[in-house]
Amino acid sequence: MEEAIGHPYKAAKPGFLSKATPEVEDFVKRLLEDNSDLYQDEIADYIWLEYAIRLSQPSISRLLRRIKHTRKQVTVTTIQRDEERDG
């Protein structure tokens, strides 16, 4: 398999090389460690701010699949007070 001009890594399979370099993948992993509830468009905005690379939503989705990031449900639970006990 040949290296693409300007890309220091090889494509995993025939087709287009992703704009998401291994460096961008590592950045997203670190970003999600601190902010696991980010939306894909927010991840794309962070990538744009850090690397000036525009990634589409499908590209972000593929990147998340590659780094094995799963979507986690965030739930908010209210705490009910015991009125008789707190009196």
C-alpha positions in Angstrom: 0.0 0.0 0.0 1.4 3.4 -0.9 1.6 6.4 1.3 -0.4 9.4 0.2 1.5 12.6 -0.6 1.5 14.8 2.5 0.2 12.1 4.8 2.8 10.4 7.1 0.5 7.4 7.7 -1.1 4.7 5.5 -4.7 4.1 4.8 -6.1 1.1 6.6 -7.9 0.0 3.4 -8.4 1.3 -0.1 -10.2 4.6 -0.2 -9.8 8.1 1.0 -7.4 8.9 3.7 -9.1 10.4 6.7 -8.3 14.0 7.7 -8.3 12.6 11.3 -4.6 11.8 11.7 -3.4 9.7 14.6 -2.5 13.0 16.4 -6.2 14.1 16.0 -7.4 10.7 17.3 -5.2 11.1 20.4 -6.5 14.6 20.9 -10.1 13.4 20.8 -9.4 10.6 23.2 -7.9 13.1 25.7 -10.8 15.5 25.1 -13.4 12.7 25.8 -11.6 11.7 29.0 -12.4 15.1 30.4 -15.7 15.7 28.6 -17.4 12.4 27.9 -20.8 14.0 27.2 -19.7 16.1 24.2 -21.8 16.1 21.0 -20.2 15.2 17.7 -20.5 18.8 16.4 -18.8 20.0 19.6 -15.9 17.5 19.0 -15.7 18.8 15.4 -15.5 22.4 16.8 -12.6 21.5 19.2 -10.7 19.8 16.3 -11.2 22.9 14.2 -9.9 25.2 17.0 -6.9 23.0 17.7 -5.9 21.8 14.2 -7.8 23.9 11.7 -9.3 20.7 10.2 -13.0 20.5 9.3 -14.5 17.1 9.9 -18.0 16.2 8.9 -20.4 14.4 11.3 -19.9 11.1 9.5 -16.1 11.5 9.8 -16.5 12.2 13.5 -18.7 9.1 13.9 -16.1 6.9 12.1 -13.3 8.4 14.3 -15.3 7.6 17.5 -15.8 4.1 16.2 -12.1 3.7 15.5 -11.1 4.8 18.9 -13.8 2.5 20.4 -15.6 5.3 22.1 -19.2 4.3 23.1 -22.1 6.7 23.6 -22.9 6.9 27.3 -26.3 8.0 28.6 -26.2 10.9 31.0 -29.0 10.8 33.5 -30.0 13.3 36.1 -31.5 12.1 39.3 -33.2 14.3 41.7 -32.8 13.9 45.4 -36.1 13.8 47.3 -36.2 15.1 50.8 -38.0 13.2 53.5 -40.3 16.0 54.8 -41.2 14.1 58.0 -37.6 13.4 58.9 -36.3 16.9 57.9 -39.3 18.4 59.6 
